[in-house]
Amino acid sequence: MLKVQEIRELIKLIDQSSIDEFTYESDGTTVSMKKSNTAPQVVREAVINTPVQTTDTKLVKPEPVIEARKEVDMEKENQKTEQENTSISSYDHEIVSPMVGTFYSSPTPESDPFVSIGSNVQKDTIVCIVEAMKLFNEIEAEVSGEIVEILVDNGELVEYGQPLFRVKTK
């Protein structure tokens, strides 16, 4: 069976080629792709080979299971790339998570966030809390500047090194 990454690569190759339709069959699995004016669609058909037993002890041959998945429209992807390129020029520094944990934007659920977009921060300004193993770790800005983007939502799990904020340094 093809992996998701292999299917994505096939989609890219078909999209860049002059082929309008593509079908791949292997081990009872069929992957079909067809170009159209809208977003490309991938249909994956898998046949389950386990017989199903009914209450009156008759064996019933299973029906094929069809799973359809739409890929992201290229235009939306281009817009996302343009937005990323625009935001790259609007900041100088990213504040990253020093650990794996849960991101909190304020000290308590009722409190205002430590910072918001447009907030001016100093090196020792607390910008958020990351909770790890019941310990609440205050994260400092480490640079002086203005918060131009908040990259995570309150209560979201964050990874080590994941960008949390973008700062335009002064």
Sine and cosine of phi, psi and omega as CSV:
sin_phi,cos_phi,sin_psi,cos_psi,sin_omega,cos_omega
0.00,0.00,0.63,-0.78,0.00,-1.00
-0.96,0.28,0.57,-0.82,0.08,-1.00
-1.00,0.08,0.32,-0.95,-0.03,-1.00
-0.86,0.52,-0.66,0.75,-0.01,-1.00
-0.89,0.46,-0.63,0.77,0.02,-1.00
-0.91,0.42,-0.62,0.78,0.03,-1.00
-0.91,0.41,-0.67,0.75,0.03,-1.00
-0.88,0.48,-0.67,0.74,0.03,-1.00
-0.89,0.45,-0.66,0.75,0.06,-1.00
-0.87,0.49,-0.68,0.74,0.00,-1.00
-0.87,0.50,-0.71,0.70,0.01,-1.00
-0.88,0.48,-0.70,0.72,-0.01,-1.00
-0.90,0.43,-0.69,0.73,0.01,-1.00
-0.91,0.41,-0.66,0.75,-0.01,-1.00
-0.88,0.47,-0.60,0.80,-0.03,-1.00
-0.99,0.14,-0.24,0.97,-0.04,-1.00
-0.99,-0.11,0.01,-1.00,0.04,-1.00
-1.00,-0.04,0.07,1.00,0.02,-1.00
-0.94,0.33,0.73,-0.69,0.00,-1.00
-0.99,-0.10,-0.44,0.90,-0.07,-1.00
-0.59,-0.81,0.61,-0.79,-0.05,-1.00
-0.57,-0.82,0.70,-0.71,0.06,-1.00
-0.72,-0.69,0.68,-0.73,0.01,-1.00
-0.74,-0.67,0.78,-0.62,0.01,-1.00
-0.83,-0.56,0.70,-0.71,0.04,-1.00
-0.32,-0.95,0.77,-0.64,0.08,-1.00
0.77,0.64,0.71,0.70,0.05,-1.00
0.98,0.20,0.10,1.00,0.02,-1.00
-0.92,-0.40,0.72,-0.70,0.02,-1.00
-0.86,-0.51,0.76,-0.65,0.09,-1.00
-0.88,-0.47,0.85,-0.52,0.02,-1.00
-0.85,-0.52,0.67,-0.74,0.04,-1.00
-0.75,-0.67,0.65,-0.76,0.01,-1.00
-0.64,-0.77,0.78,-0.63,0.03,-1.00
-0.97,0.24,0.57,-0.82,0.11,-0.99
-0.55,-0.84,-0.01,-1.00,-0.01,-1.00
-0.96,0.29,-0.33,0.94,0.02,-1.00
-0.99,-0.13,-0.25,-0.97,-0.02,-1.00
-0.89,0.46,0.59,-0.81,0.03,-1.00
-0.90,0.43,0.56,-0.83,0.01,-1.00
-0.88,-0.48,0.60,-0.80,0.07,-1.00
-0.88,-0.48,0.79,-0.61,0.06,-1.00
-0.91,-0.42,0.82,-0.57,-0.01,-1.00
-0.90,-0.44,0.81,-0.58,-0.03,-1.00
-0.91,-0.42,0.81,-0.59,0.02,-1.00
-0.83,-0.56,0.71,-0.70,0.04,-1.00
-0.97,-0.24,0.82,-0.57,0.03,-1.00
-1.00,0.05,0.83,-0.55,-0.10,-0.99
-1.00,-0.03,0.09,1.00,0.01,-1.00
-1.00,0.06,0.83,-0.55,0.03,-1.00
-0.93,0.38,0.52,-0.85,0.02,-1.00
-0.97,-0.26,0.76,-0.66,-0.02,-1.00
-0.99,-0.16,0.79,-0.62,0.00,-1.00
-1.00,-0.03,0.05,-1.00,-0.05,-1.00
-0.93,0.38,-0.46,0.89,0.01,-1.00
-1.00,-0.08,0.45,0.89,0.10,-1.00
0.83,0.55,0.44,0.90,0.13,-0.99
-1.00,-0.07,0.62,-0.79,0.06,-1.00
-1.00,0.03,0.74,-0.68,-0.01,-1.00
-0.91,-0.41,0.77,-0.64,0.03,-1.00
-0.95,0.30,0.77,-0.64,-0.05,-1.00
-0.93,0.36,0.47,-0.88,0.06,-1.00
-1.00,0.06,0.50,-0.86,0.06,-1.00
-0.89,0.46,0.60,-0.80,0.05,-1.00
-0.99,-0.16,0.80,-0.59,-0.02,-1.00
-0.92,-0.39,0.78,-0.63,-0.01,-1.00
-0.84,-0.54,0.84,-0.54,-0.02,-1.00
-0.95,-0.32,0.61,-0.79,-0.01,-1.00
-0.65,-0.76,0.82,-0.58,0.04,-1.00
-1.00,-0.06,0.69,-0.72,0.05,-1.00
-1.00,0.00,0.32,-0.95,-0.04,-1.00
-0.92,0.40,0.70,-0.72,0.02,-1.00
-0.91,0.41,0.70,-0.71,-0.05,-1.00
-0.86,0.52,-0.56,0.83,-0.01,-1.00
-0.90,0.44,-0.67,0.74,0.03,-1.00
-0.90,0.43,-0.63,0.78,0.01,-1.00
-0.91,0.42,-0.63,0.77,0.05,-1.00
-0.90,0.43,-0.64,0.77,0.04,-1.00
-0.89,0.45,-0.65,0.76,0.01,-1.00
-0.89,0.45,-0.68,0.74,0.03,-1.00
-0.89,0.45,-0.65,0.76,0.03,-1.00
-0.89,0.45,-0.66,0.75,0.01,-1.00
-0.90,0.44,-0.66,0.75,0.02,-1.00
-0.89,0.45,-0.67,0.74,0.01,-1.00
-0.90,0.43,-0.61,0.79,0.03,-1.00
-0.92,0.40,-0.70,0.72,-0.05,-1.00
-0.94,0.33,-0.45,0.89,0.02,-1.00
-0.88,0.48,-0.65,0.76,-0.04,-1.00
-0.97,0.22,-0.24,0.97,-0.07,-1.00
-1.00,-0.08,0.09,1.00,0.03,-1.00
-0.59,-0.81,0.38,-0.93,-0.01,-1.00
-0.92,-0.40,-0.36,0.93,-0.14,-0.99
-0.58,-0.81,0.58,-0.81,0.12,-0.99
-0.92,-0.39,0.73,-0.68,0.13,-0.99
-1.00,0.00,0.86,-0.51,-0.09,-1.00
-0.93,-0.35,0.36,-0.93,0.02,-1.00
-0.96,0.27,0.78,-0.63,0.01,-1.00
-0.99,0.14,-0.01,1.00,-0.06,-1.00
-0.32,-0.95,0.19,-0.98,0.12,-0.99
-0.99,0.13,0.71,-0.70,0.01,-1.00
0.09,-1.00,-0.29,-0.96,0.00,-1.00
-0.95,-0.30,0.77,-0.63,-0.04,-1.00
-0.99,0.12,0.76,-0.65,0.11,-0.99
-0.79,-0.61,0.77,-0.64,-0.06,-1.00
-1.00,0.06,-0.18,0.98,-0.01,-1.00
-0.63,-0.77,0.33,-0.94,-0.04,-1.00
-0.93,0.37,-0.51,0.86,0.07,-1.00
-0.65,-0.76,0.36,-0.93,-0.01,-1.00
-0.86,0.52,-0.47,0.88,-0.03,-1.00
-1.00,0.09,-0.31,0.95,-0.09,-1.00
-0.98,0.20,0.33,-0.94,0.12,-0.99
-0.95,0.30,0.42,-0.91,0.04,-1.00
-0.88,0.47,0.46,-0.89,0.06,-1.00
-0.85,0.53,-0.73,0.68,0.00,-1.00
-0.65,-0.76,0.34,-0.94,0.11,-0.99
-0.66,-0.76,0.09,-1.00,0.01,-1.00
-0.88,0.48,0.77,-0.64,-0.03,-1.00
0.99,-0.13,-0.17,0.99,0.02,-1.00
-0.93,0.36,0.65,-0.76,0.11,-0.99
-1.00,-0.01,0.72,-0.69,-0.03,-1.00
-0.82,-0.58,0.44,-0.90,0.12,-0.99
-0.94,-0.34,0.11,-0.99,-0.04,-1.00
-0.84,0.54,-0.58,0.81,-0.07,-1.00
-0.99,-0.15,0.16,0.99,0.01,-1.00
-0.95,0.31,0.77,-0.64,0.06,-1.00
-0.98,0.21,0.82,-0.57,-0.05,-1.00
-0.97,-0.25,-0.38,0.92,0.00,-1.00
-0.17,-0.99,0.00,-1.00,0.10,-0.99
-0.82,-0.57,0.67,-0.74,0.15,-0.99
-0.89,-0.46,0.88,-0.48,0.00,-1.00
-1.00,-0.01,0.79,-0.62,0.06,-1.00
-0.68,-0.74,0.85,-0.53,0.04,-1.00
0.81,0.59,0.74,0.67,0.03,-1.00
0.92,0.39,0.19,0.98,0.09,-1.00
-0.96,-0.28,0.76,-0.65,-0.02,-1.00
-0.99,-0.15,0.93,-0.37,-0.07,-1.00
-0.98,-0.21,0.88,-0.48,0.03,-1.00
-0.97,0.22,0.77,-0.64,-0.02,-1.00
-0.97,-0.23,0.81,-0.59,0.00,-1.00
-0.99,-0.11,0.39,-0.92,-0.05,-1.00
-0.91,0.41,-0.59,0.80,-0.01,-1.00
0.92,0.39,-0.07,1.00,0.10,-1.00
-0.60,-0.80,0.35,-0.94,0.11,-0.99
-0.99,-0.15,0.70,-0.71,0.01,-1.00
0.22,-0.97,-0.38,-0.92,-0.04,-1.00
-0.86,-0.51,0.72,-0.69,0.07,-1.00
-0.94,0.33,0.87,-0.50,0.00,-1.00
-0.95,-0.32,-0.28,0.96,0.00,-1.00
-0.38,-0.93,0.67,-0.74,0.11,-0.99
-0.94,-0.35,0.85,-0.52,-0.19,-0.98
-0.99,-0.13,-0.15,0.99,-0.01,-1.00
-0.75,-0.66,0.38,-0.93,0.01,-1.00
-0.99,-0.12,0.41,-0.91,0.03,-1.00
-0.87,0.50,0.74,-0.67,0.01,-1.00
1.00,0.07,0.00,1.00,-0.03,-1.00
-0.98,0.19,0.62,-0.79,0.09,-1.00
-0.96,0.28,0.68,-0.74,0.01,-1.00
-0.83,-0.56,0.45,-0.89,0.00,-1.00
-0.98,-0.20,0.28,-0.96,0.08,-1.00
-0.88,0.48,0.77,-0.64,0.04,-1.00
0.99,0.16,-0.01,1.00,0.00,-1.00
-0.95,0.32,0.76,-0.65,0.04,-1.00
-0.90,0.44,0.72,-0.69,0.01,-1.00
-0.95,-0.31,-0.67,0.74,-0.04,-1.00
-0.68,-0.73,0.44,-0.90,0.16,-0.99
-0.90,-0.43,0.72,-0.70,-0.10,-0.99
-0.82,-0.57,0.70,-0.71,0.15,-0.99
-1.00,-0.09,0.95,-0.32,-0.07,-1.00
-0.96,0.27,0.39,-0.92,-0.03,-1.00
-0.94,-0.34,0.00,0.00,0.00,0.00
